[in-house]
Amino acid sequence: MTNSPTPPPSSNSSAANLAVRFRNLVIVLVAVILSVAIFLGLRTETGTATLSTIAESSVPLNVALTNDKPTLIEFYANWCTSCQAMAPDMAELEEQYGKDVNFVMLNVDNSKWLPEILSYRVDGIPHFVFLSQAGEAKGETIGKQPKTIMEDNLVALLAGETLPYAKATGETSEFSAPVAPAKASTSDPRSHSSQVVSQ
């Protein structure tokens, strides 16, 4: 029996192998690019501060309302680009003033905060509310704010003075507060008890 030499690979089969390898390479590259894009998209990090880490270290609302310190409440969401952009500045302000001012973070995506969202008429985020030591609203700023505006308001709040930027407005992320439950209190400014709803 004679051994016949193996025929050389045809150009068609090597072209097919090359096409398969190229396709696999493209699939791997696309998967890597998508993974990186998803990772970066889900990250709430800006600089070294993240909304998640700031929220985890924030003072609980019930503590802030009873510890005789002025309070800064931030209504935020992890998807809010303006909130993310302000995170490093807010972290610095908390580090500087956190011993004297409560920094409270309330995520608007958590229905637990619906009463506060309605009470402070939150319709764009970030929405900041400055409260006196007695828990009375002294002013608010809505949207992305320069650090200097936030700091000037904090200094005035600590001194018991009128906030210089009590109604400052900046770039916001759209937010629609959920509709109040059907049995809303008559003291809720957003309830419309005088309207009759036909079913």
GROMACS elastic network, one bead per residue, 0.5 to 0.9 nm:
[ bonds ]
;  ai    aj funct       b0    kb
    3     6     6  0.88697   500
    4     7     6  0.85914   500
    5     8     6  0.88198   500
    6     9     6  0.86265   500
    7    10     6  0.82848   500
    8    11     6  0.89519   500
    9    12     6  0.81772   500
    9    13     6  0.66816   500
    9    14     6  0.69219   500
   10    13     6  0.54991   500
   10    14     6  0.66028   500
   10    15     6  0.86841   500
   11    14     6  0.52410   500
   11    15     6  0.60206   500
   11    16     6  0.85151   500
   12    15     6  0.51545   500
   12    16     6  0.61528   500
   12    17     6  0.86918   500
   13    17     6  0.61549   500
   13    18     6  0.85504   500
   14    18     6  0.60626   500
   14    19     6  0.84846   500
   15    18     6  0.50337   500
   15    19     6  0.60957   500
   15    20     6  0.86240   500
   16    19     6  0.50130   500
   16    20     6  0.61822   500
   16    21     6  0.86188   500
   17    20     6  0.51009   500
   17    21     6  0.61636   500
   17    22     6  0.85362   500
   18    21     6  0.51102   500
   18    22     6  0.60624   500
   18    23     6  0.85278   500
   19    22     6  0.50585   500
   19    23     6  0.60652   500
   19    24     6  0.85781   500
   20    23     6  0.50706   500
   20    24     6  0.61462   500
   20    25     6  0.85617   500
   21    24     6  0.51028   500
   21    25     6  0.61218   500
   21    26     6  0.86286   500
   22    25     6  0.50565   500
   22    26     6  0.62096   500
   22    27     6  0.86516   500
   23    26     6  0.51176   500
   23    27     6  0.62130   500
   23    28     6  0.86959   500
   24    27     6  0.50339   500
   24    28     6  0.61944   500
   24    29     6  0.86012   500
   25    28     6  0.51512   500
   25    29     6  0.61567   500
   25    30     6  0.85823   500
   26    29     6  0.50896   500
   26    30     6  0.60572   500
   26    31     6  0.84963   500
   27    30     6  0.51683   500
   27    31     6  0.60967   500
   27    32     6  0.86310   500
   28    31     6  0.50784   500
   28    32     6  0.61912   500
   28    33     6  0.86232   500
   29    32     6  0.51284   500
   29    33     6  0.61288   500
   29    34     6  0.85447   500
   30    33     6  0.50922   500
   30    34     6  0.60222   500
   30    35     6  0.84481   500
   31    34     6  0.51692   500
   31    35     6  0.60347   500
   31    36     6  0.86219   500
   32    35     6  0.50876   500
   32    36     6  0.62331   500
   32    37     6  0.85855   500
   33    36     6  0.52271   500
   33    37     6  0.61243   500
   33    38     6  0.85984   500
   34    38     6  0.59902   500
   34    39     6  0.84103   500
   35    38     6  0.51784   500
   35    39     6  0.60669   500
   35    40     6  0.85707   500
   36    39     6  0.50446   500
   36    40     6  0.60960   500
   36    41     6  0.84023   500
   37    40     6  0.51662   500
   37    41     6  0.58971   500
   37    42     6  0.85344   500
   38    42     6  0.60348   500
   38    43     6  0.84233   500
   39    42     6  0.53795   500
   39    43     6  0.61517   500
   40    43     6  0.51686   500
   40    44     6  0.83139   500
   40    45     6  0.87047   500
   41    44     6  0.78958   500
   42    45     6  0.89552   500
   42    78     6  0.86937   500
   42    79     6  0.81755   500
   43    46     6  0.86072   500
   43    50     6  0.84001   500
   43    78     6  0.86174   500
   44    49     6  0.88230   500
   44    50     6  0.56366   500
   44    51     6  0.60670   500
   44    52     6  0.72055   500
   44    78     6  0.60224   500
   44    79     6  0.73473   500
   44    80     6  0.87800   500
   44    81     6  0.86249   500
   44    84     6  0.62432   500
   45    48     6  0.69211   500
   45    49     6  0.61618   500
   45    51     6  0.68985   500
   45    52     6  0.83860   500
   45    84     6  0.67064   500
   45    85     6  0.87305   500
   45    87     6  0.80202   500
   45    88     6  0.89998   500
   46    49     6  0.59880   500
   46    50     6  0.61233   500
   46    51     6  0.85249   500
   46    84     6  0.59595   500
   46    85     6  0.62149   500
   46    86     6  0.81986   500
   46    87     6  0.66127   500
   46    88     6  0.66745   500
   47    50     6  0.77765   500
   47    85     6  0.87113   500
   47    87     6  0.81552   500
   47    88     6  0.62523   500
   48    87     6  0.87188   500
   48    88     6  0.66976   500
   49    52     6  0.85252   500
   49    53     6  0.69560   500
   49    54     6  0.70841   500
   49    84     6  0.87614   500
   49    87     6  0.57787   500
   49    88     6  0.50280   500
   49    89     6  0.85695   500
   49    90     6  0.85805   500
   49    91     6  0.63952   500
   49    92     6  0.89391   500
   50    53     6  0.53154   500
   50    54     6  0.61935   500
   50    55     6  0.84848   500
   50    84     6  0.71622   500
   50    87     6  0.61140   500
   50    88     6  0.75070   500
   50    91     6  0.85748   500
   51    54     6  0.51302   500
   51    55     6  0.59419   500
   51    56     6  0.85031   500
   51    76     6  0.84649   500
   51    77     6  0.82513   500
   51    78     6  0.65751   500
   51    83     6  0.76142   500
   51    84     6  0.64995   500
   51    87     6  0.60959   500
   51    88     6  0.89973   500
   51   105     6  0.89080   500
   52    55     6  0.51021   500
   52    56     6  0.61000   500
   52    57     6  0.87185   500
   52    78     6  0.76155   500
   53    56     6  0.50789   500
   53    57     6  0.63479   500
   53    58     6  0.86292   500
   54    57     6  0.53153   500
   54    58     6  0.61001   500
   54    87     6  0.77278   500
   54    90     6  0.83025   500
   54    91     6  0.66745   500
   54    94     6  0.88843   500
   54   105     6  0.77838   500
   55    58     6  0.50789   500
   55    59     6  0.84129   500
   55   104     6  0.75560   500
   55   105     6  0.53978   500
   55   106     6  0.78599   500
   55   107     6  0.85290   500
   56    59     6  0.85042   500
   56   105     6  0.85820   500
   57   103     6  0.88374   500
   57   104     6  0.89392   500
   58    61     6  0.88593   500
   58    94     6  0.89062   500
   58   102     6  0.77308   500
   58   103     6  0.55821   500
   58   104     6  0.51786   500
   58   105     6  0.61277   500
   59    62     6  0.84708   500
   59    63     6  0.67059   500
   59    64     6  0.62581   500
   59   102     6  0.60641   500
   59   103     6  0.58561   500
   59   104     6  0.51913   500
   59   105     6  0.77257   500
   60    63     6  0.53850   500
   60    64     6  0.62533   500
   60    65     6  0.88320   500
   60   102     6  0.88038   500
   60   103     6  0.86565   500
   60   104     6  0.63138   500
   60   105     6  0.80205   500
   61    64     6  0.50087   500
   61    65     6  0.62116   500
   61    66     6  0.88212   500
   61    73     6  0.83153   500
   61   102     6  0.88222   500
   61   104     6  0.61860   500
   61   105     6  0.81990   500
   61   106     6  0.83258   500
   62    65     6  0.53475   500
   62    66     6  0.66387   500
   62    67     6  0.89543   500
   63    66     6  0.53623   500
   63    67     6  0.60847   500
   63   102     6  0.88390   500
   64    67     6  0.56530   500
   64    68     6  0.76874   500
   64    69     6  0.70799   500
   64    70     6  0.79518   500
   64    71     6  0.64959   500
   64   101     6  0.88256   500
   64   102     6  0.58355   500
   64   103     6  0.81108   500
   64   104     6  0.74767   500
   64   133     6  0.89944   500
   64   135     6  0.84858   500
   65    68     6  0.72903   500
   65    69     6  0.80156   500
   65    70     6  0.85563   500
   65    71     6  0.77891   500
   65   102     6  0.89362   500
   65   131     6  0.88925   500
   65   133     6  0.79371   500
   65   134     6  0.75883   500
   65   135     6  0.58674   500
   66    69     6  0.80404   500
   66   133     6  0.85878   500
   66   134     6  0.82494   500
   66   135     6  0.82417   500
   67    70     6  0.87389   500
   67   102     6  0.88346   500
   67   133     6  0.80252   500
   68   132     6  0.86137   500
   68   134     6  0.66495   500
   68   135     6  0.84138   500
   69   100     6  0.64721   500
   69   101     6  0.57747   500
   69   102     6  0.64914   500
   69   131     6  0.88819   500
   69   132     6  0.73386   500
   69   134     6  0.79389   500
   69   135     6  0.86655   500
   69   158     6  0.86664   500
   70   100     6  0.74300   500
   70   101     6  0.52071   500
   70   102     6  0.62643   500
   70   130     6  0.75422   500
   70   131     6  0.55962   500
   70   134     6  0.75627   500
   70   135     6  0.72840   500
   70   154     6  0.89271   500
   70   157     6  0.69726   500
   70   158     6  0.68275   500
   71   100     6  0.89262   500
   71   101     6  0.54015   500
   71   103     6  0.60579   500
   71   104     6  0.71891   500
   71   129     6  0.80268   500
   71   130     6  0.58861   500
   71   132     6  0.65545   500
   71   133     6  0.71565   500
   71   135     6  0.75688   500
   71   157     6  0.86951   500
   72   101     6  0.70441   500
   72   102     6  0.60605   500
   72   103     6  0.50998   500
   72   104     6  0.60996   500
   72   105     6  0.85515   500
   72   128     6  0.66806   500
   72   129     6  0.57452   500
   72   131     6  0.62900   500
   72   154     6  0.80913   500
   73   102     6  0.80785   500
   73   103     6  0.61776   500
   73   105     6  0.59025   500
   73   106     6  0.71744   500
   73   127     6  0.80414   500
   73   128     6  0.54930   500
   73   129     6  0.50974   500
   73   130     6  0.65290   500
   73   131     6  0.78628   500
   74   103     6  0.77252   500
   74   104     6  0.61241   500
   74   106     6  0.60889   500
   74   107     6  0.83195   500
   74   125     6  0.85310   500
   74   126     6  0.65287   500
   74   127     6  0.57485   500
   74   129     6  0.66683   500
   75    83     6  0.89484   500
   75   104     6  0.85679   500
   75   105     6  0.61260   500
   75   107     6  0.58241   500
   75   108     6  0.61603   500
   75   117     6  0.79544   500
   75   122     6  0.77107   500
   75   124     6  0.88613   500
   75   125     6  0.63368   500
   75   126     6  0.55964   500
   75   127     6  0.50976   500
   75   128     6  0.63637   500
   75   129     6  0.83941   500
   76    79     6  0.86282   500
   76    80     6  0.68979   500
   76    83     6  0.62080   500
   76   105     6  0.70416   500
   76   106     6  0.62427   500
   76   107     6  0.50341   500
   76   108     6  0.59250   500
   76   109     6  0.83747   500
   76   125     6  0.57274   500
   76   126     6  0.51190   500
   76   127     6  0.70261   500
   76   128     6  0.89268   500
   77    80     6  0.52819   500
   77    81     6  0.87916   500
   77    83     6  0.71785   500
   77    84     6  0.87662   500
   77   106     6  0.82571   500
   77   107     6  0.52400   500
   77   108     6  0.58811   500
   77   109     6  0.64409   500
   77   125     6  0.76266   500
   77   126     6  0.79284   500
   78    81     6  0.80601   500
   78    83     6  0.76308   500
   78    84     6  0.73982   500
   78   107     6  0.78357   500
   78   109     6  0.87195   500
   79    83     6  0.82007   500
   79    84     6  0.79699   500
   79   173     6  0.87662   500
   80    83     6  0.52149   500
   80    84     6  0.62932   500
   80    85     6  0.87130   500
   80   125     6  0.71597   500
   80   126     6  0.76242   500
   80   172     6  0.81844   500
   80   173     6  0.56980   500
   80   174     6  0.83695   500
   81    85     6  0.61005   500
   81    86     6  0.86847   500
   81   172     6  0.83841   500
   81   173     6  0.68618   500
   82    85     6  0.50121   500
   82    86     6  0.63096   500
   82    87     6  0.87230   500
   82   125     6  0.75368   500
   82   126     6  0.67138   500
   82   143     6  0.68726   500
   82   144     6  0.54432   500
   82   145     6  0.89119   500
   82   171     6  0.67954   500
   82   172     6  0.61392   500
   82   173     6  0.64371   500
   83    86     6  0.52464   500
   83    87     6  0.62454   500
   83   125     6  0.71340   500
   83   126     6  0.55051   500
   83   143     6  0.80703   500
   83   144     6  0.70619   500
   83   172     6  0.83656   500
   83   173     6  0.81893   500
   84    87     6  0.51768   500
   84    88     6  0.81321   500
   85    88     6  0.72570   500
   85    89     6  0.83473   500
   85   144     6  0.77231   500
   86    89     6  0.54396   500
   86    90     6  0.60718   500
   86    91     6  0.86008   500
   86   126     6  0.88404   500
   86   144     6  0.66558   500
   86   145     6  0.74938   500
   86   146     6  0.81940   500
   86   147     6  0.81386   500
   87    90     6  0.50786   500
   87    91     6  0.60356   500
   87    92     6  0.86341   500
   88    91     6  0.51002   500
   88    92     6  0.63014   500
   88    93     6  0.87132   500
   89    92     6  0.51068   500
   89    93     6  0.61833   500
   89    94     6  0.85540   500
   89   146     6  0.83272   500
   89   147     6  0.59207   500
   90    93     6  0.50251   500
   90    94     6  0.60200   500
   90    95     6  0.84931   500
   90   147     6  0.76889   500
   90   150     6  0.85425   500
   91    94     6  0.50912   500
   91    95     6  0.61585   500
   91    96     6  0.86394   500
   92    95     6  0.50596   500
   92    96     6  0.61830   500
   92    97     6  0.85795   500
   93    96     6  0.50177   500
   93    97     6  0.58305   500
   93    98     6  0.74131   500
   93   147     6  0.80275   500
   93   150     6  0.82770   500
   93   151     6  0.70676   500
   93   154     6  0.88913   500
   94    97     6  0.52295   500
   94    99     6  0.82849   500
   94   101     6  0.80305   500
   94   102     6  0.84094   500
   94   103     6  0.66275   500
   95    98     6  0.55204   500
   95    99     6  0.80804   500
   96    99     6  0.77895   500
   97   100     6  0.56155   500
   97   101     6  0.58613   500
   97   102     6  0.84796   500
   97   103     6  0.88827   500
   97   154     6  0.80524   500
   97   155     6  0.88989   500
   98   101     6  0.51154   500
   98   102     6  0.61770   500
   98   103     6  0.67334   500
   99   102     6  0.76729   500
  100   158     6  0.76429   500
  101   154     6  0.80313   500
  101   157     6  0.89028   500
  101   158     6  0.76084   500
  106   109     6  0.87850   500
  106   110     6  0.79696   500
  106   113     6  0.68055   500
  106   116     6  0.88391   500
  106   117     6  0.89728   500
  107   110     6  0.56295   500
  107   111     6  0.86634   500
  107   113     6  0.74262   500
  108   111     6  0.70945   500
  108   112     6  0.86854   500
  108   113     6  0.66736   500
  108   114     6  0.76165   500
  108   117     6  0.72796   500
  108   122     6  0.88049   500
  108   125     6  0.86289   500
  108   175     6  0.83803   500
  108   177     6  0.80610   500
  109   112     6  0.87512   500
  109   113     6  0.83794   500
  110   113     6  0.60848   500
  110   114     6  0.77150   500
  111   114     6  0.52285   500
  111   115     6  0.86296   500
  111   178     6  0.84659   500
  112   115     6  0.76552   500
  112   116     6  0.87560   500
  113   116     6  0.53526   500
  113   117     6  0.61020   500
  113   118     6  0.86833   500
  114   118     6  0.60898   500
  114   119     6  0.83825   500
  114   177     6  0.76878   500
  114   178     6  0.75352   500
  114   180     6  0.81042   500
  115   118     6  0.52353   500
  115   119     6  0.59323   500
  115   120     6  0.85971   500
  115   180     6  0.86781   500
  115   188     6  0.88470   500
  116   120     6  0.59906   500
  116   121     6  0.81162   500
  116   122     6  0.83754   500
  117   120     6  0.55458   500
  117   121     6  0.58311   500
  117   122     6  0.51706   500
  117   123     6  0.82231   500
  117   177     6  0.69161   500
  117   178     6  0.89959   500
  118   122     6  0.65218   500
  118   177     6  0.72869   500
  118   178     6  0.87977   500
  118   180     6  0.80341   500
  118   188     6  0.75018   500
  118   189     6  0.78521   500
  118   190     6  0.70617   500
  119   122     6  0.79909   500
  119   188     6  0.71848   500
  119   189     6  0.76143   500
  119   190     6  0.86414   500
  120   129     6  0.78475   500
  120   137     6  0.89853   500
  121   177     6  0.83540   500
  121   189     6  0.87598   500
  121   190     6  0.84215   500
  122   125     6  0.73483   500
  122   126     6  0.88836   500
  122   127     6  0.65504   500
  122   142     6  0.87717   500
  122   175     6  0.79431   500
  122   176     6  0.81337   500
  122   177     6  0.69557   500
  123   127     6  0.81511   500
  123   174     6  0.72730   500
  123   175     6  0.54149   500
  123   176     6  0.56825   500
  123   177     6  0.63315   500
  124   127     6  0.64055   500
  124   142     6  0.68835   500
  124   143     6  0.69463   500
  124   171     6  0.89809   500
  124   172     6  0.55586   500
  124   173     6  0.58057   500
  124   174     6  0.52834   500
  124   175     6  0.50577   500
  124   176     6  0.75228   500
  125   128     6  0.83135   500
  125   142     6  0.65688   500
  125   143     6  0.57140   500
  125   144     6  0.82750   500
  125   171     6  0.85971   500
  125   172     6  0.52455   500
  125   173     6  0.53052   500
  125   174     6  0.68093   500
  125   175     6  0.66341   500
  126   141     6  0.83731   500
  126   142     6  0.59772   500
  126   144     6  0.66953   500
  126   171     6  0.86988   500
  126   172     6  0.62987   500
  126   173     6  0.71877   500
  127   140     6  0.72518   500
  127   141     6  0.61010   500
  127   143     6  0.61215   500
  127   144     6  0.87561   500
  127   172     6  0.83624   500
  128   139     6  0.84358   500
  128   140     6  0.53346   500
  128   141     6  0.51888   500
  128   142     6  0.61278   500
  128   143     6  0.82361   500
  129   137     6  0.66913   500
  129   138     6  0.76703   500
  129   139     6  0.60874   500
  129   141     6  0.67868   500
  129   142     6  0.87059   500
  130   135     6  0.88555   500
  130   136     6  0.82492   500
  130   137     6  0.57909   500
  130   138     6  0.55500   500
  130   139     6  0.53866   500
  130   140     6  0.58946   500
  130   141     6  0.84969   500
  130   153     6  0.81164   500
  130   154     6  0.80016   500
  130   157     6  0.73953   500
  130   163     6  0.87855   500
  130   166     6  0.84833   500
  131   134     6  0.75273   500
  131   135     6  0.51322   500
  131   136     6  0.51246   500
  131   138     6  0.55276   500
  131   139     6  0.74749   500
  131   140     6  0.89952   500
  131   157     6  0.78866   500
  132   135     6  0.51166   500
  132   136     6  0.52423   500
  132   137     6  0.64937   500
  132   138     6  0.64158   500
  132   157     6  0.68393   500
  132   158     6  0.82872   500
  132   160     6  0.76563   500
  133   136     6  0.74834   500
  133   158     6  0.89031   500
  135   138     6  0.89469   500
  137   140     6  0.78825   500
  138   157     6  0.78646   500
  138   162     6  0.75190   500
  138   163     6  0.71942   500
  138   166     6  0.73417   500
  139   153     6  0.86607   500
  139   162     6  0.84869   500
  139   163     6  0.66408   500
  139   165     6  0.78524   500
  139   167     6  0.64345   500
  140   163     6  0.89463   500
  140   165     6  0.79924   500
  140   166     6  0.52686   500
  140   167     6  0.54884   500
  140   168     6  0.71671   500
  140   169     6  0.88571   500
  141   144     6  0.86130   500
  141   145     6  0.77279   500
  141   150     6  0.83895   500
  141   165     6  0.73540   500
  141   166     6  0.63272   500
  141   167     6  0.52845   500
  141   169     6  0.57112   500
  141   170     6  0.79545   500
  142   145     6  0.77933   500
  142   167     6  0.75453   500
  142   168     6  0.63825   500
  142   170     6  0.60367   500
  142   171     6  0.78551   500
  142   172     6  0.70048   500
  143   168     6  0.82606   500
  143   169     6  0.56316   500
  143   173     6  0.74685   500
  144   169     6  0.75503   500
  144   172     6  0.62528   500
  145   148     6  0.81613   500
  145   149     6  0.65211   500
  145   150     6  0.68335   500
  145   168     6  0.78580   500
  145   169     6  0.74482   500
  145   170     6  0.58677   500
  145   171     6  0.78734   500
  146   149     6  0.55394   500
  146   150     6  0.67376   500
  146   151     6  0.88044   500
  146   170     6  0.89371   500
  147   150     6  0.51769   500
  147   151     6  0.60138   500
  147   152     6  0.85243   500
  148   151     6  0.50238   500
  148   152     6  0.59703   500
  148   153     6  0.85231   500
  149   152     6  0.51662   500
  149   153     6  0.62349   500
  149   154     6  0.86389   500
  149   164     6  0.82215   500
  149   165     6  0.66353   500
  149   168     6  0.82845   500
  150   153     6  0.52218   500
  150   154     6  0.62276   500
  150   155     6  0.87454   500
  150   165     6  0.81793   500
  151   155     6  0.61344   500
  151   156     6  0.85794   500
  152   155     6  0.51876   500
  152   156     6  0.62391   500
  152   157     6  0.85477   500
  152   163     6  0.76351   500
  152   164     6  0.69811   500
  152   165     6  0.77829   500
  153   156     6  0.51508   500
  153   157     6  0.60108   500
  153   158     6  0.86174   500
  153   162     6  0.84039   500
  153   163     6  0.51046   500
  153   164     6  0.61650   500
  153   165     6  0.63206   500
  153   166     6  0.73896   500
  154   158     6  0.61458   500
  154   159     6  0.85860   500
  154   163     6  0.79583   500
  155   158     6  0.51963   500
  155   159     6  0.62531   500
  155   160     6  0.86677   500
  155   161     6  0.85291   500
  155   163     6  0.84812   500
  156   159     6  0.50242   500
  156   160     6  0.60706   500
  156   162     6  0.62880   500
  156   163     6  0.54604   500
  156   164     6  0.73843   500
  157   160     6  0.51173   500
  157   161     6  0.59846   500
  157   162     6  0.72199   500
  157   163     6  0.64498   500
  158   161     6  0.76566   500
  159   162     6  0.88395   500
  160   163     6  0.87061   500
  161   164     6  0.86544   500
  162   165     6  0.87692   500
  162   166     6  0.78532   500
  163   166     6  0.50979   500
  163   167     6  0.88505   500
  164   167     6  0.86796   500
  165   168     6  0.52691   500
  169   172     6  0.83824   500
  172   175     6  0.86805   500
  176   179     6  0.87454   500
  177   180     6  0.84953   500
  178   181     6  0.88553   500
  179   182     6  0.86787   500
  179   190     6  0.86540   500
  179   191     6  0.88490   500
  180   183     6  0.80797   500
  180   184     6  0.62323   500
  180   188     6  0.87817   500
  180   190     6  0.75368   500
  180   191     6  0.68946   500
  181   184     6  0.55384   500
  181   191     6  0.88092   500
  182   191     6  0.85693   500
  183   186     6  0.89234   500
  184   187     6  0.82773   500
  184   188     6  0.67110   500
  184   190     6  0.88161   500
  184   191     6  0.62065   500
  184   192     6  0.88017   500
  184   193     6  0.82262   500
  185   188     6  0.54044   500
  185   189     6  0.88801   500
  185   191     6  0.73412   500
  185   193     6  0.88583   500
  186   189     6  0.75852   500
  186   191     6  0.67566   500
  186   192     6  0.82631   500
  186   193     6  0.70577   500
  187   190     6  0.87217   500
  187   191     6  0.80444   500
  188   191     6  0.55347   500
  188   192     6  0.87720   500
  189   192     6  0.80575   500
  191   194     6  0.87603   500
  192   195     6  0.57091   500
  192   196     6  0.87870   500
  193   196     6  0.76338   500
